[in-house]
């Protein structure tokens, strides 16, 4: 016969072991979020930038949301600073007869697009939110011209550039993103977009990061 004292001891030991196990499990689960670890996350090495030669006949330059409400000195000075480089990219596209497509957002008119990247009357403009393929005929515009590669420049990096470039990759286009042609309000946003485009499944294999001076038409 087992004495009641022995039973009580065993139950007490079991309860102790169980409480320790539960406490350990709780500590593991509660400490595993990225928010808890935010300040200790190590920044990965920067993605590699590559030289790119594109075929003007099958390439389109997408210039996204270079408009005053989005690209201005107060909200996004990095966008304003990027305009000379983007203007150089645009000149190369036009000189080589590469197709150029613009986007605007909200109630902004195409005529409001900032110099030196103001569109010509013959260059198409689409209007949408972050993803310029959503609610527009951008895919049709590109495919009707036999486009296989898109060069994406614009603001914001974490909005129009990220979502339009990603959507283009999912549609099967090759995507070229000059890092000096994308901008955001925060440097961190540009950093994580560069990382995401070169690491995200289904996207990274179609994306090449470069600079304006490394693009040849």
HELIX and SHEET records of a PDB file:
HELIX    1   1 UNK A    4  UNK A   30  1                                  27    
HELIX    2   2 UNK A   38  UNK A   40  5                                   3    
HELIX    3   3 UNK A   56  UNK A   58  5                                   3    
HELIX    4   4 UNK A   77  UNK A   95  1                                  19    
HELIX    5   5 UNK A  110  UNK A  112  5                                   3    
HELIX    6   6 UNK A  138  UNK A  144  1                                   7    
HELIX    7   7 UNK A  157  UNK A  161  3                                   5    
HELIX    8   8 UNK A  162  UNK A  170  1                                   9    
HELIX    9   9 UNK A  179  UNK A  181  5                                   3    
HELIX   10  10 UNK A  187  UNK A  197  1                                  11    
HELIX   11  11 UNK A  204  UNK A  206  5                                   3    
HELIX   12  12 UNK A  212  UNK A  214  5                                   3    
SHEET    1   A 2 UNK A  52  UNK A  53  0                                        
SHEET    2   A 2 UNK A 215  UNK A 216  1                                        
SHEET    1   B 6 UNK A 125  UNK A 127  0                                        
SHEET    2   B 6 UNK A  99  UNK A 104  1                                        
SHEET    3   B 6 UNK A  59  UNK A  64  1                                        
SHEET    4   B 6 UNK A 149  UNK A 155  1                                        
SHEET    5   B 6 UNK A 174  UNK A 178  1                                        
SHEET    6   B 6 UNK A 207  UNK A 210  1                                        
SHEET    1   C 5 UNK A 125  UNK A 127  0                                        
SHEET    2   C 5 UNK A  99  UNK A 104  1                                        
SHEET    3   C 5 UNK A  59  UNK A  64  1                                        
SHEET    4   C 5 UNK A 149  UNK A 155  1                                        
SHEET    5   C 5 UNK A 182  UNK A 183  1                                        
END                                                                             
